[in-house]
């Protein structure tokens, strides 16, 4: 227990995988398009790029609007992408971190494995499968964008 007597928020962890019918280069490139995340993660309402490794996001969690700053911690092109939220004075009890693994299965398919941790508890474990399926649908239904970074 923290010294101030407050309890730490309950954490939630989840993992999921999905096979996407697209080459690993395309899947990785689309994963870097954070501004598109509201298209497949319903809790995210808006994402704005701040700089190369930081984004501002508006999220609705448990019916309340929250602002968060996301930081990209690791880029291994076409293999791994890791991120976390930075401390926010307006929502000090909310934290999230994730890592995405990209594993080519063939020239035209990729396995995506997503591992997430967040507080408050229950936020990610209920949604991980839905988010992965929505990303797969988006990726397979929209043409690849050559100008994305």
C-alpha positions, 0 to 999 in steps of 0.5 A: 500500500502506498505511504499516503494510505491510498490503494493502488488502482486495480490493474487489468492485463489482456492478450490476444492474437489475430491473423490478418490477410496482409503482408507484415509491412502493410500491417506494421505501417497501418499500426503506426497510423495512430490517428486512425485508431478511433476507427477500430477502438471505440473508446478512443474518440480522437488522436492528435500527433504531438511529435514523432513519439507522442500523441494526445488522445481523447478517450471515453472510459466508463462514460467519462471523457479523459485526455491522455498523452501516449508515448511510443517507447519502442519501434522495431520495424515490422516486428514490434511496437510498444507504447504507454500513457504518460502520467496525467494530473487530471486522470492520475488513476488511469494508466495503459501500456501495450506491445504489439508483435507482428509475425509474418505467416507468409508473404500475404498474411501476418499474425498480430499479437497484442498485449495490454495492461491498464487501470482501471481493471476491466477496461482492456480484457473486455475489448481486446478481441473486438479491437483486433477484429475491427483492425483486421476488418479495417485493414483488409477492407481499405486499400493500403495507404502508401503515404503513411509513415 
